[in-house]
Amino acid sequence: MNLGGRFLALASMGLAVTIGMTGCGSEPTQTVLPEGSTVVALGDSLTYGYGANTETAYPMVLAELSKWKVINAGVNGDTSADVLTRVNEITEQNPDLVLLGVGGNDVLQRIAPDTTRANIIATIDTLQSKNIDVVLIAEPHLSTSALFGKASDNPLYEAIAEAEGIPLYSDGWSTVLSDDALKSDKIHANAAGYRHFAEGLHDYLTDQGLAR
């Protein structure tokens, strides 16, 4: 291939790079979402704010920090299948970004990991088919031992994010749910925990070039 051909090939590759695919130490390539942008937080009780109230849920705190319009689309008890059934309602709102956090209830209900993975991927694919950017949020693998010790992320989120080429905010909930001072019960945050999570997520989105 001649020099011009190589240049065109590299340019094409550059255009295909998506959010979250920047290399270590590189500058973020995503355009910052301006104030007033519509962002949907889609998920389960951790998104809804169970254990505190909707005014202290992480989407409300994130709205305060980012100056975005953050819609809380968290539903207590939702599994990955439940969120998938709601995804078309989300696309109709035409958000600039969706923050997707679901899967903890799948573990509690002993739903097969392959089913959870397929549902989350289908949700992401539906959003991306409408040109909606997605950030995946890892949830803890809620084993019996984790409920009484240090929580850690379910590894399926890293696999999904890598396969789908989207950003993954990891360790946020695991950090909160490993600290008794930030929890309302074994698997939910309190108001301080939701704020802690939102602040960490905002920092991550800033690093990704989405927030300021």
C-alpha positions as CSV (number, residue, x, y, z in Angstrom):
1,M,0.0,0.0,0.0
2,N,1.4,3.5,-0.9
3,L,1.7,6.4,1.5
4,G,-1.6,8.0,0.4
5,G,-3.4,4.7,0.8
6,R,-2.0,4.2,4.2
7,F,-3.1,7.7,5.2
8,L,-6.7,7.0,4.0
9,A,-6.8,3.7,5.8
10,L,-5.6,5.3,9.0
11,A,-8.1,8.2,8.6
12,S,-11.0,5.7,8.2
13,M,-9.9,3.8,11.3
14,G,-9.9,7.1,13.2
15,L,-13.5,7.8,12.1
16,A,-14.5,4.4,13.4
17,V,-13.1,5.0,16.9
18,T,-16.0,5.4,19.3
19,I,-16.4,6.9,22.8
20,G,-14.4,5.1,25.4
21,M,-11.9,3.6,22.9
22,T,-9.1,6.1,23.4
23,G,-5.7,4.7,24.3
24,C,-3.9,5.2,27.6
25,G,-2.8,8.7,28.1
26,S,-4.6,10.0,25.0
27,E,-6.9,13.0,25.1
28,P,-10.7,12.4,25.2
29,T,-12.3,12.5,21.7
30,Q,-15.9,12.9,22.8
31,T,-17.6,16.3,22.6
32,V,-18.6,17.6,26.0
33,L,-22.4,17.5,26.5
34,P,-23.5,21.1,27.1
35,E,-25.7,22.3,30.0
36,G,-29.3,21.3,29.5
37,S,-28.4,18.1,27.6
38,T,-30.9,15.2,28.1
39,V,-29.4,12.2,29.8
40,V,-31.3,9.1,30.9
41,A,-30.2,7.0,33.9
42,L,-31.7,3.6,33.0
43,G,-31.6,0.8,35.6
44,D,-32.9,-0.7,38.8
45,S,-33.2,0.3,42.4
46,L,-29.7,1.6,42.6
47,T,-30.7,4.1,39.9
48,Y,-34.1,4.8,41.4
49,G,-32.5,5.6,44.8
50,Y,-34.0,2.9,47.0
51,G,-32.9,3.3,50.6
52,A,-33.0,7.1,50.5
53,N,-35.4,9.1,48.3
54,T,-35.7,10.2,44.7
55,E,-34.3,13.7,45.5
56,T,-31.0,12.2,46.8
57,A,-30.8,9.4,44.1
58,Y,-27.6,9.5,42.0
59,P,-29.4,10.9,38.9
60,M,-30.5,14.0,40.8
61,V,-27.0,14.6,42.2
62,L,-25.5,14.1,38.8
63,A,-27.9,16.7,37.3
64,E,-26.7,19.1,40.0
65,L,-23.0,18.4,39.2
66,S,-23.3,18.4,35.4
67,K,-26.1,20.9,34.8
68,W,-27.7,18.3,32.5
69,K,-31.3,17.3,32.5
70,V,-30.9,13.8,34.0
71,I,-34.1,11.7,33.8
72,N,-34.3,9.0,36.5
73,A,-35.5,5.8,34.7
74,G,-34.7,3.5,37.5
75,V,-37.3,1.0,38.6
76,N,-37.1,-1.0,41.8
77,G,-36.7,-4.7,41.2
78,D,-36.0,-4.4,37.5
79,T,-34.0,-7.2,35.8
80,S,-32.1,-6.9,32.6
81,A,-35.2,-8.4,30.8
82,D,-37.4,-5.7,32.4
83,V,-35.1,-2.9,31.2
84,L,-35.0,-4.4,27.7
85,T,-38.8,-4.2,27.5
86,R,-38.6,-0.5,28.4
87,V,-35.8,0.5,26.1
88,N,-38.0,1.7,23.2
89,E,-39.6,4.2,25.6
90,I,-36.2,5.6,26.3
91,T,-35.3,5.9,22.6
92,E,-38.5,7.9,22.1
93,Q,-37.1,10.5,24.4
94,N,-34.1,11.0,22.1
95,P,-31.6,11.5,24.9
96,D,-28.0,12.6,24.2
97,L,-26.7,9.9,26.5
98,V,-27.9,6.8,28.4
99,L,-26.3,5.6,31.6
100,L,-27.1,1.9,31.8
101,G,-26.9,0.1,35.1
102,V,-28.8,-3.2,35.5
103,G,-28.1,-6.8,36.4
104,G,-27.9,-7.0,40.2
105,N,-31.4,-8.4,40.4
106,D,-30.6,-11.0,37.8
107,V,-27.9,-12.4,40.2
108,L,-30.3,-12.3,43.1
109,Q,-32.9,-14.1,41.1
110,R,-30.3,-16.6,39.8
111,I,-30.9,-15.7,36.2
112,A,-28.3,-17.4,33.9
113,P,-25.4,-15.0,33.2
114,D,-25.7,-15.7,29.5
115,T,-29.3,-14.4,29.6
116,T,-28.3,-11.3,31.5
117,R,-25.5,-10.7,29.0
118,A,-27.8,-11.1,26.0
119,N,-30.4,-8.7,27.5
120,I,-27.9,-6.0,28.2
121,I,-26.3,-6.3,24.8
122,A,-29.7,-6.1,23.2
123,T,-30.5,-3.0,25.2
124,I,-27.2,-1.4,24.1
125,D,-27.7,-2.3,20.5
126,T,-31.2,-0.8,20.5
127,L,-29.9,2.5,21.9
128,Q,-27.0,2.6,19.5
129,S,-29.2,1.8,16.5
130,K,-30.8,5.2,17.3
131,N,-27.4,6.9,17.5
132,I,-27.7,7.2,21.3
133,D,-24.4,7.0,23.2
134,V,-24.3,4.6,26.1
135,V,-22.1,4.4,29.2
136,L,-22.4,1.0,31.0
137,I,-22.3,1.0,34.8
138,A,-21.0,-2.1,36.6
139,E,-23.0,-3.6,39.5
140,P,-21.6,-5.9,42.1
141,H,-21.7,-9.7,41.9
142,L,-24.0,-10.1,44.9
143,S,-22.8,-13.4,46.3
144,T,-23.6,-14.4,49.8
145,S,-20.1,-13.6,51.0
146,A,-20.1,-10.2,49.2
147,L,-23.2,-9.2,51.2
148,F,-21.2,-9.3,54.4
149,G,-17.8,-8.3,53.1
150,K,-16.2,-6.4,50.3
151,A,-18.3,-6.2,47.1
152,S,-16.7,-6.6,43.7
153,D,-17.9,-6.0,40.2
154,N,-19.6,-8.8,38.3
155,P,-17.1,-9.6,35.5
156,L,-19.7,-9.8,32.8
157,Y,-19.8,-5.9,32.6
158,E,-16.2,-5.7,31.5
159,A,-16.8,-8.4,28.9
160,I,-19.9,-6.6,27.6
161,A,-18.2,-3.2,27.4
162,E,-15.2,-4.6,25.6
163,A,-17.5,-6.5,23.1
164,E,-19.7,-3.5,22.5
165,G,-16.9,-0.9,22.5
166,I,-18.5,1.3,25.0
167,P,-17.2,3.0,28.2
168,L,-17.6,1.2,31.5
169,Y,-17.8,2.9,34.9
170,S,-16.5,0.3,37.2
171,D,-16.1,-0.1,41.0
172,G,-18.6,2.7,41.7
173,W,-21.3,0.6,43.3
174,S,-18.8,-1.9,44.7
175,T,-17.0,0.8,46.6
176,V,-20.3,2.2,48.0
177,L,-21.6,-1.3,49.0
178,S,-18.4,-2.2,50.7
179,D,-18.7,0.8,53.2
180,D,-21.3,0.5,55.9
181,A,-21.4,4.2,56.3
182,L,-22.7,4.6,52.7
183,K,-25.3,1.8,52.8
184,S,-29.0,1.8,53.8
185,D,-29.0,-2.1,53.8
186,K,-26.8,-4.8,52.4
187,I,-27.5,-4.1,48.8
188,H,-28.5,-0.4,48.6
189,A,-26.9,2.9,49.2
190,N,-28.1,5.7,51.6
191,A,-28.2,9.4,50.6
192,A,-24.4,9.8,51.3
193,G,-23.7,6.7,49.2
194,Y,-25.7,7.9,46.2
195,R,-23.9,11.2,46.4
196,H,-20.5,9.4,46.6
197,F,-21.5,7.3,43.5
198,A,-22.7,10.4,41.6
199,E,-19.5,12.3,42.3
200,G,-17.3,9.4,41.1
201,L,-19.4,8.9,38.0
202,H,-19.2,12.6,37.2
203,D,-15.4,12.5,37.5
204,Y,-15.4,9.5,35.2
205,L,-17.6,11.2,32.6
206,T,-15.3,14.3,32.8
207,D,-12.3,12.1,32.1
208,Q,-14.2,10.6,29.2
209,G,-14.7,14.1,27.7
210,L,-18.5,14.0,28.2
211,A,-18.8,16.3,31.3
212,R,-17.0,19.3,32.6
